[in-house]
Amino acid sequence: MAANSTRQAMDSGFDDPDHDYAASIAGRAMRSMAEQRIPPTPANFAVWFRYFAGSQDDLRNAVDLLIDHNRPFDAGTNRNLFETYVAPQVSAVALNTSERLHTLMGAAKGFLATAIADNQSQIQAISEVTDQGNAGVDPKVLVGQLMNELARAATRATRLEAGFAEKTRELDVIRDSLSKSEERARTDMLTGLANRRALDEFLRQAQTTADWGEPLSVLLLDIDHFKSFNDNFGHSVGDQVLRLMARVLREKVRQQDLPARYGGEELIAVLPDADLAICAEIAEVIRRAIAECTITRRSTGEMLPSISVSIGVAQYRTGEAITDLIERCDRALYLAKGGGRNRVVTESELDRAAAAG
């Protein structure tokens, strides 16, 4: 199962938080490239990795159309796919953000230079009026000059303020764009759930709170017989099922919980301030909701066999490593699989199972 390979990868020193998921997608990409006799260049691999990740509908549709019409993936076709669907996605955000920031910094520099020049001009004008006063010029004339100079200063200040306000709004847009990019970097492309990077960060924060005595529990969910489902109906339908499971998980956990993609067909949820019993109750709600789902093949409307999940549940023990918590959860999941699947098993049943064995 994916959980075991994930744990082994962590023990072996891999740092990539999405290693298992990426490895699964990469394997599918390489196999399809070999079947289509496509050279395994970085550009070609990027195309097919994105295709199987399901992150770009336009790319998927283009490749599916080529396959349906038995079109060869020659050098020209491969290059067009990369230049049309991959290269713009890779560079557009970074290039656009850099250019906009450069423009804004230039504008801000110009505004500041103008403000400094206007300030110097105003000081000079007031100094000249002061000199005229010392020379005995009519006070009424001096007052009029001062009023005119202050009016011009106010007008310049208003223009500068409007300019700064406009650039501030542009900076807000850039900040929002960067925030969305960061969010995408923390989100699993296929399911829309948190990815391993976001999961690891959340677990570290939750562990800190739990070490002060607050309960913390985790549930690990695996789709039963998912490999045979993929083999019978295809990976695109399998992806559809995985998205459905992710949606149910997201809807059934609490607002403060974090549902995430753990690897392959495994999903996970971290439940702060929830003991083993509460987590098991939520896991059972999730299991029943998934068992009641009806799945329809989008392309044909065909009703597909029902899907079930097995779920393992474990609670954090103060001071332990998070890997130990996940390992107990994983063993409980294996026990659920071995006990017939479509069930929830908590870590409290591990000792009883060991004693009975």
Secondary structure by P-SEA (a helix, b strand, c coil): caaaaaaaaaaacccccaaaaaaaaaaaaaaaaaaacccccaaaaaaaaaaaacccaaaaaaaaaaaaacccccaaaaaaaaaccccccccaaaaaaaaaaaaaaaaaaaaaaaaaaaaaaaaaaaaaaaaaaaacccaaaaaaaaaaaaaaaaaaaaaaaaaaaaaaaaaaaaaaaaaaaaaaaacccccccccaaaaaaaaaaaaaaaaabbbbbbbbbbbcaaaaaaaaccaaaaaaaaaaaaaaaaacccccbbbbbccccbbbbbbccccaaaaaaaaaaaaaaaaabbbbcccccccccbbbbbbbbbbbcccccaaaaaaaaaaaaaaaaaacccccccccaaaaaaaac
